[in-house]
Amino acid sequence: MRPQAGALAAVLLCLALAAAAQPYRSGKPGKEVRLFNGRDLTGWTFHLSDPAARMQDVWRVDPREPVLICRGYPIGYIRTTKDYTSFILRLQWRFSPITKQAGNGGVLLRVTGPDKVWPRSIEAQLQSGGAGDIWLIDEAPLNTPPERVDPNVPRHRLHIRANERPIGEWNDYEIVCDGPEVTLKVNGVALNAGDGAEVVPGKIALQSEGAEIHFRSIRLIPLVPRK
């Protein structure tokens, strides 16, 4: 681990401990919402780069278990039909347990503006080896420590280290959008954090980005303003 990574890890640990000991900045946790019901794509719509493609051409629910399977192409995304501003989002993902091929994908947060590839949002990266990276799409703002900024692509903010399980196994993602703060945890470890995000209601989207990827147990806990 690079010295800068070690320093950020300590900062992230302090932030995590502080969050556990203090109320969330934007409110208190509300009632959990299951964004994926395990049976169908109620509550979701889609956008794909190929206007002739249908949602079911890319996304399907495994009839044997409550798993959402994305074929990976054409590229695009499914997104919630509802907006969310401050929340704790938890989900599990894996790449194909059959092919065990590395791949790409992402979770788009506070998606606003017209549907396109790709819409204004903050991306919580799922690319193999890069889960926990952040991409700022269409000039979405977020401040991160200088050492986390990719010098070649400044809108790319690097995680402190890889913490994914072997390809084909399930991974846990916890994403907190708490007002202007964004924190990403992969398999229980805080890997990235930033402040200064736009506090706006937006959709949550799951990318189709060239690889078969599976999702399950997609739950959101809204952070409700205190009265």
Disulfide bonds with the S-S distance in Angstrom:
none
